[in-house]
Amino acid sequence: MAVPYPQVVLFGDSLFQGAAKTADGFSFQGALQDQCMRRFDVVNRGFSGYNTSNALKALPQIFAMPTEGGPKLRYLFILLGANDASLKRSVDNQHVPRPKFKENLTRIITHPNITAHKPKIFLITPPPLDEMRMKVVDLENGYHDVSRKAKISASYSEAVREVAAENPGVTLIDLWKALMAAAIEKTPGFDPAVAVLGDPESEVRGYLEQLLPDGLHMSAEAYRIFYDMVQPHLGSEWADTREEDKVGYLLPDWRDAPWLEEGIQS
């Protein structure tokens, strides 16, 4: 019988779909897979444009109940909300009201197809929004005004914090705070007590320009910051052991393979 590798699943929208890309020599998903090599499969289930309502409806087609001989979901990282937080439109509407967004997130993390695997679940706040850049991009794409606002997007990140706090056993990864802190640190003279980077009221994009090139999606540098937040949560199964490079392997190191004793050589 084939050996089913347990899975680390990235479930979300374009921010996870884009995690597979290689930009400036870095890939978030590639870095995760390298960290988990021979122990877990890193599976990308990021869907551009999806909000939590879309994700909830598609969930049974993405996550199957555990079966004998089938892969087990060990780690689940959920990054949704950037599209839910968009402004309501008569066409191309992705908006989900904040209360419904929280309800959807809760239904996702408590869905039987998820809980049956007993995974470690991580809720990730959407990154900050550079509304100033977003407006330029939206106008270039034919919209009459900006499709998202920084303050509203920030409130959806706060909603993710609330859902994580309301569900014991769920771990929060606050990407919004980490990226904003990195941007403020590299924006000389900016006072975060007065305004927020990327908000038209501040009139300052600062270093968000480097972290969010189109105002919404992350650069390689931003993904590196994100990876540094995720990395410590993976590997407790094999970290701090004398044979750290082998512990957790589903198939043995070639020197330890039982078929060597049988005289089978390549």
C-alpha positions as CSV (number, residue, x, y, z in Angstrom):
1,M,0.0,0.0,0.0
2,A,1.3,3.5,-0.9
3,V,2.4,5.6,2.0
4,P,0.0,8.6,2.4
5,Y,1.9,11.7,3.4
6,P,0.1,13.9,5.9
7,Q,-0.8,17.3,4.6
8,V,-0.1,21.0,5.4
9,V,-2.9,22.8,3.6
10,L,-2.9,26.5,2.6
11,F,-6.6,27.4,2.3
12,G,-7.7,30.8,1.1
13,D,-7.8,33.3,-1.7
14,S,-5.2,34.8,-4.1
15,L,-2.9,35.6,-1.2
16,F,-2.3,31.9,-0.9
17,Q,-2.7,31.1,-4.6
18,G,0.2,33.6,-5.1
19,A,2.2,31.9,-2.4
20,A,3.3,29.3,-5.0
21,K,5.0,31.9,-7.2
22,T,8.7,32.5,-7.2
23,A,9.5,36.1,-7.1
24,D,12.9,37.7,-6.4
25,G,14.2,34.2,-5.6
26,F,11.7,33.4,-2.9
27,S,8.6,31.2,-2.8
28,F,6.5,31.0,0.4
29,Q,5.1,27.6,-0.5
30,G,8.5,26.4,-1.7
31,A,10.1,27.4,1.6
32,L,7.4,25.5,3.5
33,Q,7.8,22.4,1.4
34,D,11.5,22.5,1.9
35,Q,11.0,22.7,5.7
36,C,8.6,19.8,5.6
37,M,10.3,17.7,3.0
38,R,9.8,13.9,3.4
39,R,7.4,14.5,6.3
40,F,4.4,16.4,5.0
41,D,3.0,17.5,1.6
42,V,2.3,21.2,1.4
43,V,-0.9,21.5,-0.6
44,N,-2.0,24.9,-2.0
45,R,-5.8,25.5,-2.0
46,G,-5.7,29.2,-2.6
47,F,-8.4,30.4,-5.0
48,S,-8.2,33.9,-6.4
49,G,-11.3,36.0,-5.8
50,Y,-12.8,33.7,-3.2
51,N,-14.5,35.1,-0.1
52,T,-15.5,33.0,2.9
53,S,-18.9,32.2,1.4
54,N,-17.3,30.8,-1.7
55,A,-14.8,28.9,0.4
56,L,-17.5,27.4,2.7
57,K,-19.5,26.1,-0.3
58,A,-16.5,24.6,-2.0
59,L,-15.1,23.1,1.2
60,P,-16.6,19.5,0.8
61,Q,-15.0,19.4,-2.6
62,I,-11.6,20.3,-1.2
63,F,-11.5,18.4,2.1
64,A,-12.6,14.8,2.3
65,M,-13.4,12.9,5.4
66,P,-10.4,10.9,6.6
67,T,-10.2,7.4,5.1
68,E,-7.9,4.4,5.7
69,G,-4.9,4.8,3.5
70,G,-5.8,8.4,2.6
71,P,-3.8,11.5,3.5
72,K,-4.5,13.1,6.9
73,L,-4.8,16.9,7.3
74,R,-2.2,17.8,10.0
75,Y,-1.9,21.6,9.7
76,L,-4.5,23.9,8.2
77,F,-3.6,27.6,7.5
78,I,-6.6,29.7,6.6
79,L,-6.2,33.1,5.0
80,L,-9.5,34.7,4.0
81,G,-11.1,38.1,4.3
82,A,-9.4,40.4,1.8
83,N,-12.3,39.9,-0.6
84,D,-15.0,39.8,2.0
85,A,-13.8,43.3,3.0
86,S,-14.3,44.7,-0.4
87,L,-17.0,47.3,-0.8
88,K,-20.4,46.1,-2.0
89,R,-21.0,46.4,-5.7
90,S,-23.8,45.8,-8.1
91,V,-21.4,43.7,-10.3
92,D,-18.4,41.6,-9.4
93,N,-19.5,41.7,-5.8
94,Q,-17.2,39.9,-3.4
95,H,-18.4,41.7,-0.2
96,V,-19.5,39.7,2.8
97,P,-20.8,41.6,5.8
98,R,-18.5,41.5,8.8
99,P,-20.9,39.4,11.0
100,K,-21.5,36.9,8.2
101,F,-17.7,36.8,7.6
102,K,-17.2,35.8,11.3
103,E,-19.9,33.2,11.0
104,N,-18.4,31.8,7.8
105,L,-14.9,31.5,9.4
106,T,-16.3,29.7,12.4
107,R,-18.3,27.3,10.2
108,I,-15.1,26.6,8.2
109,I,-12.9,25.7,11.2
110,T,-15.7,23.6,12.8
111,H,-16.8,21.8,9.6
112,P,-16.9,18.0,10.1
113,N,-14.6,17.5,7.1
114,I,-12.0,19.5,8.9
115,T,-12.5,18.5,12.5
116,A,-12.5,14.8,11.7
117,H,-8.8,15.1,10.9
118,K,-8.1,16.8,14.2
119,P,-5.6,19.2,12.5
120,K,-3.7,22.2,14.1
121,I,-5.7,25.2,12.8
122,F,-4.2,28.6,12.1
123,L,-6.2,31.7,11.3
124,I,-4.3,34.4,9.5
125,T,-5.4,38.0,9.4
126,P,-5.4,39.6,5.9
127,P,-2.5,41.9,5.4
128,P,-2.9,45.7,5.5
129,L,-4.4,47.5,2.6
130,D,-2.6,50.3,0.8
131,E,-5.8,52.1,-0.2
132,M,-3.9,54.9,-1.9
133,R,-2.3,52.5,-4.3
134,M,-5.5,50.4,-4.6
135,K,-7.4,53.4,-5.9
136,V,-4.9,54.0,-8.7
137,V,-5.1,50.3,-9.7
138,D,-8.9,50.2,-9.5
139,L,-9.2,53.3,-11.7
140,E,-6.8,51.8,-14.2
141,N,-9.0,48.7,-14.3
142,G,-12.1,50.7,-15.2
143,Y,-13.7,51.1,-11.8
144,H,-15.2,54.5,-10.9
145,D,-13.7,54.5,-7.4
146,V,-11.7,52.4,-5.0
147,S,-12.9,48.9,-4.4
148,R,-11.5,48.5,-0.8
149,K,-10.8,50.8,2.1
150,A,-8.0,50.5,4.6
151,K,-10.1,51.0,7.7
152,I,-12.7,48.5,6.6
153,S,-10.1,45.9,5.7
154,A,-8.4,46.4,9.1
155,S,-11.8,45.7,10.8
156,Y,-12.0,42.4,9.0
157,S,-8.5,41.6,10.3
158,E,-9.8,42.4,13.8
159,A,-12.7,40.0,13.1
160,V,-10.2,37.2,12.4
161,R,-8.6,37.9,15.8
162,E,-12.0,37.7,17.4
163,V,-12.8,34.3,15.8
164,A,-9.4,32.9,16.9
165,A,-10.0,34.1,20.4
166,E,-13.5,32.6,20.5
167,N,-12.3,29.1,19.4
168,P,-10.0,27.3,21.8
169,G,-7.2,25.5,20.1
170,V,-7.1,27.8,17.1
171,T,-3.8,29.7,16.7
172,L,-3.7,33.3,15.4
173,I,-1.1,34.5,13.0
174,D,-1.4,38.3,12.8
175,L,0.0,39.1,9.4
176,W,-1.7,42.6,9.4
177,K,0.3,43.6,12.5
178,A,3.6,42.1,11.3
179,L,3.5,43.7,7.8
180,M,2.4,47.1,9.2
181,A,5.1,47.0,11.8
182,A,7.7,46.2,9.1
183,A,6.5,49.0,6.9
184,I,6.5,51.6,9.8
185,E,10.0,50.6,10.8
186,K,11.2,51.3,7.2
187,T,9.3,54.6,6.9
188,P,11.4,57.2,8.5
189,G,9.6,60.0,10.4
190,F,6.2,58.3,10.3
191,D,4.1,58.5,13.5
192,P,1.7,55.5,13.7
193,A,-0.1,57.2,16.6
194,V,-1.3,59.9,14.2
195,A,-2.3,57.9,11.1
196,V,-2.1,54.6,9.3
197,L,0.1,53.9,6.3
198,G,-1.8,53.5,3.1
199,D,-4.8,55.4,4.4
200,P,-5.7,58.5,2.3
201,E,-6.0,60.4,5.6
202,S,-2.3,59.9,6.3
203,E,-1.3,60.7,2.7
204,V,1.7,58.4,3.2
205,R,2.2,55.0,1.6
206,G,5.7,54.6,3.0
207,Y,7.3,51.2,2.8
208,L,3.9,49.5,2.2
209,E,4.8,50.4,-1.4
210,Q,7.4,47.7,-1.3
211,L,5.4,45.1,0.6
212,L,2.1,45.5,-1.3
213,P,3.0,46.5,-4.9
214,D,-0.6,46.8,-6.1
215,G,-2.0,47.8,-2.7
216,L,-3.5,44.3,-2.0
217,H,-1.1,41.5,-3.0
218,M,2.2,40.7,-1.3
219,S,5.7,41.1,-2.6
220,A,8.4,38.5,-2.1
221,E,9.6,40.5,0.9
222,A,6.2,40.4,2.5
223,Y,5.9,36.6,1.9
224,R,9.3,36.2,3.6
225,I,8.0,38.1,6.6
226,F,4.9,35.8,6.5
227,Y,7.1,32.7,6.3
228,D,9.1,33.7,9.3
229,M,5.9,33.8,11.3
230,V,4.7,30.4,10.1
231,Q,8.0,28.6,10.3
232,P,8.2,28.1,14.1
233,H,4.8,26.4,14.1
234,L,6.0,23.5,12.0
235,G,8.6,20.9,13.0
236,S,7.9,20.2,16.6
237,E,7.7,16.6,15.6
238,W,11.4,16.5,14.7
239,A,13.0,19.6,16.1
240,D,15.6,19.4,18.9
241,T,16.4,15.8,18.3
242,R,19.8,14.2,17.7
243,E,18.7,13.0,14.3
244,E,16.7,16.0,13.3
245,D,17.4,15.4,9.6
246,K,15.7,12.0,9.7
247,V,13.0,12.0,12.4
248,G,9.5,12.0,10.9
249,Y,10.6,10.6,7.5
250,L,7.8,8.5,6.2
251,L,10.3,6.5,4.1
252,P,13.7,5.8,5.7
253,D,17.0,7.3,4.9
254,W,18.6,5.3,2.1
255,R,21.3,4.1,4.6
256,D,18.6,2.7,6.9
257,A,16.3,1.2,4.2
258,P,15.4,-2.4,4.9
259,W,15.8,-3.4,1.3
260,L,19.5,-2.8,1.6
261,E,19.7,-5.9,3.7
262,E,18.0,-7.8,1.0
263,G,20.8,-7.0,-1.4
264,I,18.7,-4.8,-3.7
265,Q,20.9,-2.1,-5.2
266,S,20.2,0.4,-7.8
